[in-house]
Amino acid sequence: MSEEVRTDTALICCSSCTVPEDSPRTDTWKRGALLSLAGFLILLGGLAVEYASSFRSFSLIFYLLSALIGGSRVLKSGLLLLIRERRFGIDSLVTVAAVGSFLIGHGEEGAAVLVLFSLAESLETYAEERARSSIRALLQLTPETARLVTEGGVREVHVHDVKVGDLVGVRPGERIPLDGRVEKGVSTVDESPITGESIPVRKAEGDYVYGGSINGEGYLEVRVERTSSDSLISRIVSLIEKAREKKSRTEAFIDRFSRYYTPAVLALALVSLSVPFFVPGLSFRAWVYRSLVLLVVSCPCALAISTPVSLVSALTSAARRGVVIKGGKYVEELGKARVIVFDKTGTLTEGDVRVEDLIPLNSGGDEHLLQIAASLESLSGHPLAEAVTKEAESRGISPLPASSFKVVPGRGVEGEVDGEKCLVGNREFFKEKGISLPEEDGDRLEGEGKTVIYVAAGEEVVGIISLADRIREEAPSVVRELKEEGIVPVMLTGDNRRVAGAVAEKLGIEEFMAEILPEEKVQAVERLKEKYGRVLMVG
């Protein structure tokens, strides 16, 4: 494909380091695609003039316009490569062939090659821009500023100015700016953007937290252990950039091939052109024509066009279905993969926590249980609380007024509902309150990979609510079909082992790895490559 000089920043570690949204590169593929489309329409007009009218000589004007407009990108790239780097590339090869086609009277073929190749390059640029957008989205997970806690008070600074060992404060609902360890406070942290853990994790003194994760209801002070350029998010971005820059073996071969093949063909054409000067009696005009024919037929246009077109077609087709493949190299390897590794959250599951079970333990039934829970949870911003509230709304159950509301980070909520003290929380919360629980039901639900919360009114446990991230409807059939094809499905997830095991069992996946970070997933895939050979990662 086009060998433009790359100017992307090598190190980007926060959203202010990214390419601006209005960067000229953003619309490059659109402009290129429109020019290619215009060139194609003009080419069709030229063919109509040549074969369906009496003005056949005018068709050359259409072909020239088609080549100059639709192939402007290839022509420009080929010339720049020759002028700046003084070497020939695939664009130079296509340009030479197109010029030769016009000179021997087959302008339609020259225009077609330029237009089709320009369109292929526009589609490749589109795929690259999608990758750049994904990087921008990743970097926007981390805030640009942090609240630096010092002896003199708290001040807001840019994340680049925060050093290892500094203390930063994180208020409820804010994103944690940098990787570090909790030094003060207790809260739940939503790590789903980083690890894929669908349920917020309780964090207390000594626990590690990641930049970009979302603090829950408590205040935290975090001792920074990694700078912004060395954070987990930055390392993920680095991995994506490296993957995006890799070319497929075929693309790399064509680049090497054209570097030497194009000047060799030009040299042969010049030798052919010089024959009449050394052999008396030969027609100079005839040998000029033969030299041009040599240029045209020596250009492997099918090789030049087929590889980028087929690769970009695969990339864009996958993108329309929500699958981002980070480069043509991996498209070629797809057919050779014998193992497919799936991320869990949002890939095999829906990525949305919902209420699964309601188990009332008194005569009030499901409605009474859900009403008490929703009355307190409607005042909380916790993801589990939102799931309980949505379930109540879907059943037409209105929450009762609550007072004396209090959030206990990492445990649950408490307050008065209809004049009675009520609790909603996890097993540890109820044990701390000295309230006995029905262990059998809770153990069974947790064994199924569900998150369990208990609901009490007064000193009585009125019921149990289980929540889970539901498996996608099509996931079991996909896993089954892959196994029938002899492909081994493997699941990787940052979620806890209990939940991961339950999901894997329901899907029929024998091999899975849980509680791993994104960068550890790369290492896990490398280990799978050593075991199985080529591996495909989906997620």
N, C-alpha and C positions, 0 to 999 in steps of 0.2 A: 504494500500500500504506500501511500504518500510518505516520504521521508522528510517531514518538516523538522526544523530545529526546535527541540523541546525547551520550554522556559518555565515549566512548573516548578514551584518551590519544593525543595527536597524535604524540608522539615516544617510541618505544620502541626501546631499543638493546641490551638484554641480557635474559636469561631472567628476571631479577628485576623487569624492567619490565612483564612481560606480565600479562594478566588471570589471576588465580588459577584453578586447575582447578575449585575449588568455587564459582566466581562464580555468583551467582543467575541470570545470563544463560544459563549452560550448560544448565539444564533448562527454560528458558522455552518452547522449541519443543515439548518433550515435554508439559509441562503444558497448553499451548494445544491441541496435537493431541488429548490425552485429553478435554479439555472439548468440543472440536468433535465428537469421536466420540460422546461421551455425548449431546450435543445432537442429533446426527443420529439416534441410536437412539430418543431420546424423540420426535423428529419422526415417525419411522416408527410409533411407538406411537400417536401422535395420529391419523395417517392411518388406522390400523387401527380405532381407536375410531370415527372419523367415518364411514367407508365400510363397515365390516364388523360393526357392532354397533348396538344400539338406543339407545346412550347418546351420541348425537352431540354433545350440549351439553358433555359432559366433554372433548371434544377440544381446546377452547380452553385448558384448564388445561395439557394436554400441550404445546401450541404455545408458551404463555407460558414454561413451564419450559425448553423447547428453546431459545427465544430468549435467555433470561436466562443459561442455563448455556453453551450452545454459542456464543452471540454476545457473551459478557461482554467479550472482548478488544476487539471492535470498538466496543461501547457505551462502554467505559472510555476508549478512545483518542479517540473522537469528542468526548466531554465534556471530556477534558483539553486537547485542542487548542483547543476553544472557550474554556475557562476561562483557560488559561495564555497562549495566543497571540492569543486573541480573533479567530479566523478559522475558516472552514469548510474541511474537507478531504474526501477521499474517504470516510473513515469516517463523517463527519457526514452525507454524502449517503445512504449506505446505511442509517444509523440512522433518518433522517427517512422514508425509503421503507418501512422495516420497521414503524415506528410507524403510518404511514398505512395500511398493509395490515391491521393489527390493527383499526384504527378503522372500516374499511369492511367488516369481517367476513371477511377473507381472511388469517387468522393464519398458515396454513400457508405462504403465500408469504413473509410477513415473516420467519418463523423460518428458512425455507430460505435466504433471502438472507444472513442473519446467520451461520448455521452455515457455509455454503460459503465466505463471505468470510473468516471466522475461520480456517478450515482452510487457506486459501491463505496467510494471513499466518504461520501456524505453520510451513508448509513453507518460506516465505522465510526465517524466522528460523533454521531448520535449515541452510539453505544458507549463511547468514551465519556460523553457528557453525562450520561446516566450514572456512570461510576463516580464522576466528580460530584454529582448531586448527592449520592449516598455518603460520600466523605463529608460534605458540608453538613448533612443531617447528623452524622455522628459527632462532629465537633461542636455542634450546637447543643449537645447534651450537657456540656460543661459550661458553667458560667464564666464570664470574662473577669469578674472581680471576686474577691474573697474578703471576709471580715477578719482582719488580723488582730488577734488578742495580745496585748502587751501590758506591761506594768502601768503604763500611762493611760490605758483605756483601750477602746476598740476603734479601729479605723479601717476604712475600705480601701483596698489596694488592688492593682491588677494581678492576676494569677501569675504572670511572668515574674513579679517581684517577690513572690513567696518562696522562701528557701526551705530546704529539708530541716526539720526541727522546729519550725515556726508553729504557733498554735492558732487555729482558725475556728471561729464560731459559726454554727449553722443553726438558723432558726427553723421552727416548724414549717414544713411545706417547701423549703428551699432545696435546691440541688447542692449536693456536696461538691465543693470546687476542686479538691485534689485528693489523691489517695493518701490514706493515713490510718492512724489507730485512735480510737475513742479514748480520750483522757478524762472526760467528765460528761455526765448525763446518761439518760436512758431513753431510747426511742425505738420505733420500728422504721426500717429503711426499705424502700422499694428498689430492689436491685434488678428488676426485670429488664431495663434497657441495657444492662451490662452482662449479667450472668444468665438471664432467661428464667430466673427463679420467679414463678408466678405469684407466690405468696410473700408479702413483706416479711423481712427478717428482723428479729429483735436484736438490737445492738446496745451494749453496755460497755463499761470501762474495760479496756484491753482488746475489744473486738476491732477487726480491720474493716474499713469502709472504702468504697471506690468513688473517685470523682465521676460525676454524672448521675449517680444514684440519687434518689429523692428521699429527703428526711421526712419522717412522719409527724407525730404529734408532740414530740419532745425536743428540748434544746440540747445540742451536742457541741462539745469542744473537741476538735480533732488535731492530734499532733501529726504534722505532715511528714510523710516518709518518702514521697516521690515528687519531684518538680513537675510542672505542666508538660515539659518536653519528654518526660519519662513515665508519664501516667499510663494506666491501662488503656484508656481511650486512645492516647497517642500511639501506643504500640499496635493497637488494632488498625488504626489508620495506616501506619507504616506497612503492615502486612498486606492491606488492600492495595496500596500504591505499588508495592513490589509485584503483586499478582497481576495488576492491571498492565504493567509494563512488559510482561513476558509475551513473546510472540509464539505462535504455533510453529512446529517444526517445518511445516510446508511454507509458511510465510518467511521464516528465516532462510530457508533454502532458496526461495525466489529472490530475496534481497541479495544474497551472495551470488546467485546465478546471474542476475541482471548486471551486477557490478562488473563482471568480466565478459559476459556474453555480448552486451550491447556494443562496447568498443570493438570487439572481435568482428561482429557483423558489419559495422561501419568500415572497418579496415578491409574486409573482403569485398565490400561494395566499391571501395576506392580502387582496389586492385582490378576488379572487373571493368571499372570505368577507364582504367589506363591501358587496357589491352590494345585498343586501336592505335595507340601511340607507338606501340612496339611491333605490331604486326601490320604491315602495309596492306591496303586493299579492303580492310574491314570497315563496315559502316559505323561511324561514330554514334549516330542517332540510335541504331539498333542496340549498341552496347550500353548507351545511357539507359535505354528502356530496360535492358536486362539487369543493370545495376539496381534500378528502382524496384524491379520485381523481386530481386534477391532481398532487398531491405524489407519488403512487405511480407514475403513468405517466410523469412527467417524470424519474424517476430512471433513468439509463442503467445498470441493474443488470448487463446483459450486458457492457457496456463495463467496468464496475468489476470484475467477477469474471473475465471471460475473459482479460484481459491478465496479472494475477498468476498465475492458475491455469496458463495455458499456459506462461508463463516458468518458474515453479517446477517444473512437470512436466518440462520440458526439463532444468533444472539437476539435479534429483534423479535423473532417468533416466541422465544422463551420469555423475553421481557414483557410482551403483551399478556402473558399468563402469570405474571408476577414473579418470574424466576430471573435473577440476575447472574449471568455467567461472566466472570471477570477476565475475558480474553479468549481469543481464537484457539490458543493452545489447548484449553480445556474442552472445547467443542470436539476437537479431533480425538481426545482421549475418552470421550463419553462411551463410544462403542466398545472400548476395550476394558471398561471398568467391570469388575466382578463383585465389588462391594459398594453399597450406597449407604452413606452415613447421614442420618437425619438429626437435625436439631429438634428438640421436643416442643418448646413453647412457641406457639404461633405457626408451627409447621405441621407436626402431627396432632397438636391440640389447637383449639380456637384462640388461645391466648386471652381468654376472658373468664374470670372466676364467676361461677354461678352456684346458687343453692342446689344441692343434690338431694338431701334427705331432711325431713322434719320428723322428729320422734318425740311426740308429747308424752309426758310422764304423769299427767293428771287428767282430770275430766274436762279440761278446757279445750283440748283438741289442737289441731294445727293452727287454727285462726288465733286462738288465745296466745299460743307460743310465739307465733310470728309477730303479733301485735305488740307484745312486750318488748321483743328484740328490736323491732323497727322503731319503737318509741325512743329508745336510747341511741340506736345506731344512726338514726336520721340526723343526730347532732354531731356525728363524727365524720371525718373525711377519710377514714381508713378504707382501702379497697374492699376488704371483707364487709365492712359496714355498708358500703354502697351496694354490694351484691344482695345483702339482706333487705335493704330498703327497696331495691328494684323488685325483688320477689314479692314483697308485701304489696307494692303498687300494682303489680301484674294480677294479683288476686283481689284487688279492690279493697284491701285492708288499710284503713287510715291509722296512723300512729296517734297515740294519746299524748297529751301534754306532759312534759317531763321537767323536773326541777332538780336543783342540787347536782347538776351533771358534772362528772369528773372523768377524765381520761387517765388511766394508769398505763404508761407506755410499756409495750411488750406484753401486756397482760389482758386488758379489756377496758370496759367502761362501767360506771355505776351511776345511779341517780334514783330519784323518786318518780314513780309512774302511778298516777291516780292515788297519790298519798301513801304508796307502799314502796319500800326500798327494794330496788331491783339491780341485778348484776348480769352482765353479758361478757363472757371472756373465755380464756383457755383453761386447761386443766390446772396449771400452776396458780392461776389467779384464784380459783375456787379453793385450792388447798391452803393458800395463804389466808383465806377468809375463814378457814375451818369448816367448810361445807363439804359433806361427803357426796361422792359422785357415783353414778352407775358405771363402773369400770368396763363391764362386758361390752355394752353397746359402743362406748368410745373406742375401745381397743379394736373392735371389729371394723369400724368405719376408718380408723387410721390405718389399719392393715390393708384397706382397699385404696390407700393413697389419697385419702380425703383429709381436709383440714376440719377439725371439730371445734365448735364453740358451744358452751353451755349457757343456759338461761335460767335465772333464779328469781323468784318473787318472795321477799321475806327471807326465810331460812330454807325454803323449799325449792328444789330444782324442778322447774316446770317442763323442761325438755332439752333436747339436743338438736343442733343444726349442723349439718355437714356441708362443706363447700368444696368445689373442685374445678379445675380447668378442663373442660370437656374435650374429648377426643373428636377430631374432625370426622364427619360422616363417611367420607371417602377413604380415610386413612387405612382401615383394615383391609379393604379390597386392594389398595395399592400395594401394601406389604405382601399380601397373598400372591398377587400376580408377579411381583418381583421374585419371590421364592420359587414360583413355578418356572421362571426363566433361568433359574440357577444362580440368581444374584442374592448375596447375603445382605440383609438389612441390619444396620447397627444404629443405635440411638445414643446421642451425646446430649447432656443437659447440665445446666448449672443448678437445677432443682435438687432437692434432697433425695437420698437413695430410696426411701420408702415410697414416695410418690412416683419416682422414675420406675421402680420395679413394678408397681401396679399398672402403670401405663404400658410398659413393655409386655407384661403378661396379657393384657387385653388385646394388644395388637399382634401377638404371636412373634415378638422379637426376642430372640434368645440372648443376644449380646447387647449390653448397654453399659454406659459409663455415666455416673452422676456426680454432682457437686464439683464440677470442673469449670474453670474460667475460660473465656474465649481464646486466650493465648495458649492455654493448656489443651484446648481442643485441637490446635494445630499440631501439637506434639502427639496427641492421641491418634490423629490421622496419619502422622508419619509412622507410628508404630503399626497401624493397620496396613500401611503400604508395605512394610517389611514382612508382614504376615501373609497378606493376600495378593499383593501386586498393586495394580491401579485401583484407586479409590475415588469415588464421587461423593462430594459433600453437598447436602441440600439444606438450606436454612439461612 
